[in-house]
Amino acid sequence: MAVKQVSVFLENKSGRLAAVTRLLAEKGINIRALAIADTSDFGILRLIVDQPDKAYQALKEGGFTVSATEVLAVAVPDRPGGLAPALSALEAAGINIEYLYAFVAQCANQALVLLKVNDTARAIAALTKAGFKVPEPEEVYAI
């Protein structure tokens, strides 16, 4: 039930992010969520797109350094404190969160949060046991 995230290594210079978005647009690939972690010299662009395999190939062919990573999507109540019980469930199961970012879309008064964890299967089990919905990848790509 992991979602494919496409990560792109970008030099920290003008126009690099625009080049990625232009290329994806030309290939008919829709960005669903993104996050950028940067330093003064480079950044890592993390993308959730509607066609991850096609995006990976297009970016690779476009000369970008790209990788694919599995991340977990979890639906949490869209209200103050909605994320805390999910994180508590992961903490209780001994799951380490490497990073997370929010999804831009909402569905049924739920917000989607994307997490990179050290043990996806155990994280899914802990979240499901705690009553959280872990959507199928196709559901995430289609939002």
Secondary structure as the mmCIF struct_conf table of DSSP 4:
data_model
#
loop_
_struct_conf.conf_type_id
_struct_conf.id
_struct_conf.beg_label_comp_id
_struct_conf.beg_label_asym_id
_struct_conf.beg_label_seq_id
_struct_conf.end_label_comp_id
_struct_conf.end_label_asym_id
_struct_conf.end_label_seq_id
HELX_LH_PP_P HELX_LH_PP_P1 ALA A 2 ALA A 2
STRN STRN1 VAL A 3 GLU A 11
BEND BEND1 ASN A 12 LYS A 13
TURN_TY1_P TURN_TY1_P1 SER A 14 GLY A 15
HELX_RH_AL_P HELX_RH_AL_P1 ARG A 16 GLU A 26
TURN_TY1_P TURN_TY1_P2 LYS A 27 GLY A 28
HELX_LH_PP_P HELX_LH_PP_P2 ILE A 29 ASN A 30
STRN STRN2 ILE A 31 ASP A 38
BEND BEND2 SER A 40 ASP A 41
STRN STRN3 PHE A 42 VAL A 49
BEND BEND3 ASP A 50 ASP A 50
HELX_RH_AL_P HELX_RH_AL_P2 PRO A 52 GLU A 61
TURN_TY1_P TURN_TY1_P3 GLY A 62 GLY A 63
STRN STRN4 THR A 65 PRO A 77
BEND BEND4 ASP A 78 ARG A 79
TURN_TY1_P TURN_TY1_P4 PRO A 80 GLY A 81
BEND BEND5 GLY A 82 LEU A 83
HELX_RH_AL_P HELX_RH_AL_P3 ALA A 84 ALA A 92
TURN_TY1_P TURN_TY1_P5 ALA A 93 GLY A 94
HELX_LH_PP_P HELX_LH_PP_P3 ILE A 95 ASN A 96
STRN STRN5 ILE A 97 CYS A 107
TURN_TY1_P TURN_TY1_P6 ALA A 108 ASN A 109
STRN STRN6 GLN A 110 VAL A 117
BEND BEND6 ASN A 118 ASN A 118
HELX_RH_AL_P HELX_RH_AL_P4 THR A 120 LYS A 129
TURN_TY1_P TURN_TY1_P7 ALA A 130 GLY A 131
STRN STRN7 LYS A 133 LYS A 133
HELX_RH_AL_P HELX_RH_AL_P5 PRO A 137 ALA A 142
#
